[in-house]
Amino acid sequence: MTNTFKGPDALKDFLNPEKHPNLPMVELPASLNPFAADGVRIFAKMMGLSPLGNVKAVPAFNMVREMYLRGELEGVERLVENSSGNTVFSMALAARQFGVERTQSYVPSEISWNKLLMLQFFGIEPIVNVEPQAPAENDPATGVFKARQDGQQPDAMNPGQYENSDNPEAHEKWTGPQIWEQTEGKIDIFGVGLGTTGTLIGNARFLKSKNSAIKVVGVMRAPDNYVPGVRTENLLNVVDFGWREHVDTLVGVETETAYLTSMEMSRLGILAGPSSGLALAGLLKHLENLKESGELEAFRRADSGEITCVFPCPDGPMAYLDEYFKYIDASHFPAITNEDVLVNKP
Ligand SMILES: Cc1ncc(COP(=O)(O)O)c(C=O)c1O
């Protein structure tokens, strides 16, 4: 495969996950894996190393293409979606290849300034929404509800990433098979952050269909903690997929731990954003619990003596740089020598 995209469909193919080789998977070094000496191997699945740089490129392309193939985009002039940034970004760029130029997005008021600039840079129209902290199902104050309402206008379409089965199905047909192939069918534990839960459901369905003994750890934000792209247990109420049946264990992770863990990975060359840190930290918490209770041994493979874990890294750290300095203690950053003579200071 020369990895060249040309001809009239070059851009459409470039954005199509099925036209690319497997996204890389990389094993964590022992410095990031406290269970290395226990025979636990942990692999980061780099979902951000695709043309659009984030996990949502996979479901967004699938949702847009399937809407197009069903004829649902005829007469549609704008997409409207609720998104922390990545979905709508990926969706807008895919939609332009299928004839829809405009995309509007409800974004949470906590969104980082950098992400807002990013949306504007890509020509996406942000609508800031103050999200309720503990929304009921179908709560009209949520961006999810508002996007669904707007999408009923004749010129608009709401792809509905929280209820659209083409979201989890994208991971079932593309991501899960890659993980299975890349681990040579030896994956034992899958740890995954929960946003729309599409990554969870698609991968869990595929991987468990191959080996029902595989266990899935769903990682959420701890209550009142912020990590972009993933939700607290309360905020998961707005997600319509029956995601709980796909999870064997639920773990909560705090903001600072998620940011710190992702910075540690990034400093070693695994460019991983805050929700990647959350997924790894949640997986490590679970492994610690298994070790303490003696249950870890049940996962050990008789032939190799090893236990294989995989967690997806949904994107990289660069879009969140300002947030790292907000949530991580200053002692973790090198000092700037001669800071006083800087011309451009924030
Ligand atoms: C950065 C980031 N991490 C994690 C997720 C969660 O993935 P999913 O929606 O498949 O649960 C998202 C989803 O938007 C995301 O943008």
The ligand as an SDF file (V2000), in Angstrom:
LIG
                    3D

 16 16  0  0  0  0  0  0  0  0999 V2000
  -11.2060   13.2870   23.1880 C   0  0  0  0  0  0  0  0  0  0  0  0
  -12.2710   12.2560   23.2920 C   0  0  0  0  0  0  0  0  0  0  0  0
  -12.0900   11.2190   24.1130 N   0  0  0  0  0  0  0  0  0  0  0  0
  -13.0090   10.2600   24.2780 C   0  0  0  0  0  0  0  0  0  0  0  0
  -14.2030   10.3040   23.5940 C   0  0  0  0  0  0  0  0  0  0  0  0
  -15.2170    9.2450   23.8740 C   0  0  0  0  0  0  0  0  0  0  0  0
  -15.4590    8.3900   22.8100 O   0  0  0  0  0  0  0  0  0  0  0  0
  -16.9300    7.8050   22.6190 P   0  0  0  0  0  0  0  0  0  0  0  0
  -17.7990    8.9410   22.2080 O   0  0  0  0  0  0  0  0  0  0  0  0
  -16.7840    6.8040   21.5330 O   0  0  0  0  0  0  0  0  0  0  0  0
  -17.3680    7.2280   23.9100 O   0  0  0  0  0  0  0  0  0  0  0  0
  -14.4410   11.3670   22.7410 C   0  0  0  0  0  0  0  0  0  0  0  0
  -15.7160   11.4970   22.0490 C   0  0  0  0  0  0  0  0  0  0  0  0
  -16.0800   12.5600   21.5810 O   0  0  0  0  0  0  0  0  0  0  0  0
  -13.4610   12.3620   22.5750 C   0  0  0  0  0  0  0  0  0  0  0  0
  -13.6530   13.4170   21.7680 O   0  0  0  0  0  0  0  0  0  0  0  0
  1  2  1  0
  2  3  1  0
  2 15  2  0
  3  4  2  0
  4  5  1  0
  5  6  1  0
  5 12  2  0
  6  7  1  0
  7  8  1  0
  8  9  2  0
  8 10  1  0
  8 11  1  0
 12 13  1  0
 12 15  1  0
 13 14  2  0
 15 16  1  0
M  END
$$$$
